[in-house]
Amino acid sequence: MVVTNRVNPFLRPGLFFLLSLGLLLSLVGLVSHAAIIDPDRVDVLYHSYEGGGMKIDGPSILLRKKASESVAVTAYYYLDSISSASVDVISTASPYTEERNEGQLGIEYLRDKTMMSFNIRQSDEDDYLAQSFSVNVSQDTFGDLTNLNMGLSFGDNEIRRNGDELFEEQSQQYRIRAGISQIITRNLTTSLNVEAIADSGYLNNPYRTVRYIDSSIPSGVGYQAEIYPETRNSFAAKLTASYFLPYRAALFAHYRHFTDSWEIQASDVELGYRHPIGDYLELELKVRYYQQTQAEFYSDLFPYRDAQNYMARDKELSDFNDITYGLGVTYFLPASLSFGETRSEATLQWDYIDFDYQNFRDPTAEGGVGNEPFYGFSANVIRAFVSVYF
């Protein structure tokens, strides 16, 4: 059976989609600079992820245009081509390929020192349709040394299962977030952001299974569909600091903590350094460590069929950690190479990620059911993009 499996190793915060699209949108600065509307720009991005038997790549384009000194419009299109022969897939099904298309439209409105933004988004796959709406408000205060921001989002998802025309489920997501950014000194800035998320409806993957001991069959192991709770409440807080050095370099760091009603506790810390090389180059180095505990209803191997009311074997709900090493180079094009009066820059970023699972075993390895080695793999993430300001 060919499985079109939507759940992949990037569902948790801060991995592939956020690494690629989040980077692109953060450069636009939808809510972080409330005193002025950012300049017009076009960004073209190519992203690639490869690791653990999965390959995801594709382009993205973003266009930002001011309609006036107080109104700007942003639009982007994002394409993913996904092929997978990951350990989750090949243990119970065949490799698969699929494509995801995503688009977003946004509008920003500036009034005095208050910035408001509104965004609508749609993501479409063969078996998954996601639509969302968000609103954000940002306000500069205390002599422009402090920025306050908050936002609300609502998402509505339609989940289907290829090969089963009768299967159709729904899920919804509500997000509320708030943050404060503060200029402490001429060189030091800090920010604190918090977010609460409420998910409801069908929250698991219609293709994924759990395994259990079954001595009645030769393999000794049986499989049944995962069963998740229909609600999930999450909370995350992130503290960030940036220190600008005299020679145009910068140090930055963040710490993030995540907890949810499924008993997952996660945290990550990142350290980075940006260094200018001459007038046109900038080098960025970073290292990030992430760790989490398992969901309360997760198990790599259940003792028998229907062992619990809720059961999961998604490795992203297990106890695991990963470490990321990143390298980036940005080239600021001189005026002689830019287009007319425009200003341009090109960036190439590479991340190497090493995953280490503490209680998810590799079902394709030898050793006997429940005695296989714990799973681990490495991945490479590449992002190349060009930004043109006009």
C-alpha positions in Angstrom: 0.0 0.0 0.0 1.3 3.4 -0.9 0.9 5.8 2.0 0.5 9.5 1.7 1.7 10.3 5.2 1.2 13.9 6.3 3.0 13.5 9.6 6.7 14.0 9.1 9.7 14.9 11.3 9.0 18.6 11.1 5.8 18.9 13.1 7.4 20.2 16.3 8.3 23.9 16.5 11.5 25.2 15.0 12.3 22.6 12.4 12.0 22.5 8.6 9.0 24.6 7.6 9.8 27.2 10.3 13.4 27.1 9.3 12.6 28.0 5.7 9.3 30.0 5.6 9.8 31.5 9.1 13.1 32.8 8.0 11.7 34.4 4.9 8.7 36.0 6.7 10.8 37.2 9.7 12.9 39.2 7.3 9.8 41.1 6.3 9.2 42.1 9.9 5.4 42.0 10.1 5.1 43.0 13.7 8.6 43.8 15.0 9.1 47.3 13.6 6.0 49.3 14.4 7.3 52.8 13.9 7.8 52.5 10.1 6.6 50.3 7.3 9.4 48.2 5.8 10.5 48.9 2.2 9.2 47.1 -0.8 10.9 43.8 -1.6 10.9 40.6 -3.5 12.3 37.4 -2.0 13.0 34.2 -3.9 13.8 31.1 -1.9 14.9 27.6 -2.6 14.8 25.1 0.3 15.9 21.5 0.7 15.8 19.0 3.5 17.2 15.5 3.3 17.6 13.0 6.0 16.1 9.9 7.6 14.9 8.6 4.3 12.9 11.8 3.6 13.6 14.5 1.0 11.6 17.8 0.8 12.5 20.6 -1.5 10.9 23.4 -3.5 10.7 27.1 -4.2 9.0 30.0 -2.5 8.5 33.6 -3.6 7.4 36.5 -1.5 6.3 40.0 -2.7 5.9 43.0 -0.5 4.6 46.3 -1.8 3.6 49.6 -0.1 0.2 51.0 -1.3 0.9 54.2 0.7 3.1 55.4 3.6 0.7 53.6 6.0 -0.4 50.5 4.1 1.5 47.6 2.7 0.5 44.3 1.1 2.4 41.0 1.3 1.9 37.8 -0.7 3.8 34.6 -0.9 3.6 31.2 -2.6 5.3 28.1 -1.2 5.8 24.7 -2.8 6.9 21.5 -1.2 7.8 18.3 -3.1 8.0 15.5 -0.6 9.3 11.9 -1.1 9.7 9.6 1.8 11.1 6.2 2.6 11.5 6.9 6.3 11.6 4.3 9.0 8.0 5.1 9.9 6.8 4.4 6.3 8.9 1.4 5.2 8.1 -0.6 8.4 4.4 -0.8 7.5 3.9 0.5 4.0 5.6 1.6 0.8 7.5 4.8 0.0 5.4 7.7 -1.2 5.6 11.1 -2.9 3.3 14.1 -2.6 3.2 17.8 -3.2 2.0 20.7 -1.0 1.0 24.2 -2.2 0.7 27.1 0.2 -0.2 30.7 -0.3 -0.7 33.7 2.0 -2.0 37.2 1.6 -1.4 39.9 4.2 -2.0 43.6 4.7 -0.3 45.9 7.2 -1.7 49.2 8.4 0.5 51.8 10.3 -1.1 54.5 12.4 1.3 56.6 14.4 3.3 54.0 16.3 0.8 51.2 16.1 1.1 48.5 13.4 -1.7 46.1 12.6 -1.4 43.2 10.2 -4.0 40.8 8.9 -3.2 37.5 7.1 -5.0 34.7 5.4 -3.3 31.4 4.5 -4.2 28.2 2.7 -2.2 25.0 2.4 -3.4 22.2 0.1 -2.3 18.6 -0.3 -4.0 15.5 -1.7 -5.3 14.5 1.7 -5.0 17.7 3.8 -6.5 21.2 3.4 -5.5 23.9 6.0 -6.9 27.4 6.1 -6.1 30.0 8.7 -6.6 33.7 9.6 -4.4 35.8 11.9 -4.3 39.3 13.2 -1.3 41.0 14.9 -0.9 44.4 16.7 2.4 46.0 17.6 3.0 49.2 19.5 6.2 51.3 20.2 6.2 53.0 23.6 8.5 54.5 26.2 10.5 56.7 23.8 10.6 53.9 21.2 12.8 51.8 23.5 10.0 49.2 24.1 7.8 47.4 21.6 4.7 45.5 22.7 2.9 43.0 20.4 0.1 40.5 20.5 -1.7 38.3 18.0 -4.6 35.9 17.5 -4.9 33.1 14.9 -7.5 30.6 13.9 -7.0 27.6 11.8 -9.4 25.1 10.3 -8.2 21.8 8.8 -9.8 19.1 6.7 -8.1 15.7 6.9 -8.7 12.9 4.3 -7.2 9.5 3.6 -6.1 8.5 0.2 -7.9 5.4 -1.0 -10.9 5.9 1.4 -13.5 8.3 -0.1 -15.6 8.0 3.1 -12.9 9.2 5.4 -13.1 12.9 6.3 -12.2 14.5 9.6 -11.8 18.1 10.9 -9.5 19.9 13.3 -9.2 23.4 14.6 -6.5 25.4 16.2 -6.6 28.7 18.2 -3.4 30.6 19.0 -2.9 33.7 21.2 0.5 35.3 21.5 2.1 38.3 23.2 5.6 39.7 23.4 7.8 42.5 24.5 11.0 43.8 23.0 13.3 46.1 24.9 16.4 48.1 24.1 18.5 47.8 27.2 21.6 49.6 26.1 22.9 51.0 22.9 24.3 47.5 22.1 21.9 45.1 23.9 18.3 44.2 23.0 16.1 41.6 24.5 12.7 40.1 23.9 10.2 37.8 25.6 7.4 36.1 23.7 4.8 33.7 24.9 2.2 31.7 23.0 -0.8 29.5 24.0 -2.3 27.1 21.6 -5.6 25.1 21.8 -6.1 22.2 19.3 -9.3 20.2 18.9 -10.7 17.6 16.6 -8.9 14.9 14.8 -5.2 15.4 15.8 -3.5 12.2 14.7 -2.4 10.8 11.4 -4.9 8.5 9.6 -2.1 6.4 8.2 0.1 5.9 11.2 0.0 2.8 13.3 1.2 1.5 16.7 2.7 -1.9 17.2 1.9 -4.4 20.0 3.1 -7.9 21.0 1.2 -10.7 19.3 2.6 -14.1 19.9 -0.2 -15.7 17.7 1.6 -14.6 14.5 5.1 -15.6 13.3 6.5 -12.1 13.4 5.4 -11.7 17.0 4.2 -8.2 16.4 0.8 -6.7 15.3 -0.3 -3.3 14.2 -3.3 -1.1 14.8 -4.2 2.5 14.1 -3.1 5.3 16.4 -5.7 6.8 18.7 -5.1 10.4 20.0 -7.1 12.6 22.4 -9.3 15.1 20.6 -7.9 18.1 22.5 -4.4 19.4 23.1 -3.4 22.6 25.0 0.1 23.9 24.6 2.2 26.8 26.0 5.6 28.1 25.0 7.8 31.0 26.1 10.9 32.3 24.4 13.6 34.6 25.7 16.0 36.2 23.2 19.0 38.5 23.5 21.2 40.2 20.9 24.4 42.1 21.6 26.0 44.2 18.9 29.8 44.4 19.0 31.8 47.5 18.0 33.1 46.0 14.8 29.6 45.5 13.2 29.4 41.9 14.5 26.7 40.5 16.8 26.1 37.8 19.3 22.6 36.4 19.8 21.0 33.7 22.0 17.6 32.4 22.8 16.0 29.9 25.2 12.6 28.4 24.6 10.4 26.2 26.8 7.3 24.3 25.7 4.8 22.3 27.6 1.4 20.7 26.7 -1.5 18.7 28.1 -0.1 15.5 26.6 2.7 15.8 29.2 5.4 16.8 26.7 8.1 19.0 28.2 10.6 20.5 25.7 13.3 23.1 25.7 15.9 24.4 23.3 18.8 26.8 23.5 20.6 28.5 20.6 23.8 30.5 20.4 24.9 32.4 17.3 27.4 34.9 16.0 27.4 37.2 13.0 30.6 38.6 11.6 31.1 41.1 8.7 33.8 40.4 6.2 34.7 43.6 4.4 31.8 45.7 3.1 29.8 43.1 1.3 30.0 39.8 3.1 28.5 38.6 6.4 29.2 35.2 8.0 26.8 33.6 10.5 27.5 30.6 12.8 25.1 29.0 15.2 24.5 26.0 17.4 21.1 24.8 18.8 20.2 22.0 21.2 16.7 20.7 21.6 15.3 18.0 23.9 11.8 16.8 24.9 10.1 14.2 27.0 7.5 11.7 25.6 3.7 12.1 25.4 2.0 10.3 28.2 0.3 7.8 25.8 3.3 7.1 23.7 5.0 3.7 23.6 7.4 2.1 21.1 5.8 -1.3 21.8 2.4 -1.9 23.5 1.9 -5.2 25.5 -1.2 -6.2 23.6 -3.9 -4.9 21.3 -6.1 -2.0 22.6 -3.7 -1.7 25.6 -4.9 1.9 26.3 -7.6 4.4 25.5 -5.0 6.5 23.6 -2.0 5.1 21.9 0.8 6.7 19.8 4.1 5.6 18.2 5.0 8.8 16.3 8.7 9.2 17.0 8.1 13.0 17.3 6.1 12.3 20.5 8.9 10.1 22.0 11.7 11.1 24.3 14.5 12.5 22.0 17.0 15.3 21.5 18.7 16.9 18.6 21.6 19.3 17.9 21.9 21.7 15.0 25.1 23.3 13.6 24.4 26.1 11.2 26.5 28.1 8.8 25.3 31.1 6.7 26.9 33.5 4.2 25.2 36.7 3.0 26.5 38.8 0.1 25.3 42.4 -0.1 25.4 43.3 -3.8 27.3 46.5 -4.5 25.4 49.3 -6.4 27.2 48.3 -9.7 25.6 44.8 -9.6 22.1 45.8 -8.4 19.1 46.5 -10.5 18.8 50.2 -11.1 18.1 52.0 -7.8 17.3 48.7 -6.0 19.4 47.1 -3.2 19.9 43.4 -3.3 21.4 40.6 -1.2 21.9 36.9 -1.6 22.1 34.4 1.3 23.1 30.7 1.5 22.4 28.8 4.7 23.2 25.3 5.7 22.1 23.4 8.8 23.3 20.0 9.9 20.9 18.3 12.4 21.7 15.1 14.4 18.7 13.4 15.9 18.9 10.9 18.8 15.8 9.0 19.9 15.8 7.6 23.5 12.8 5.3 23.3 11.9 4.8 19.7 13.4 1.7 18.2 14.2 1.0 14.6 11.7 -1.7 13.5 13.8 -2.4 10.3 16.8 -3.4 12.3 17.7 -6.9 13.7 17.5 -7.8 17.4 14.0 -9.1 17.8 10.8 -7.3 18.6 11.4 -4.8 21.4 15.1 -5.3 21.3 16.1 -3.4 18.2 18.6 -0.5 18.6 17.2 2.9 19.3 16.8 5.1 16.2 18.9 8.0 15.1 19.7 9.9 11.9 21.2 13.1 10.6 19.7 15.6 8.2 20.9 18.5 6.0 18.9 21.6 5.5 19.8 24.1 2.7 18.2 27.5 2.1 19.3 29.8 -0.7 17.5 33.0 -1.3 17.8 36.4 -3.0 16.2 39.6 -1.7 15.7 42.7 -3.8 14.6 45.9 -2.2 13.0 48.6 -4.3 
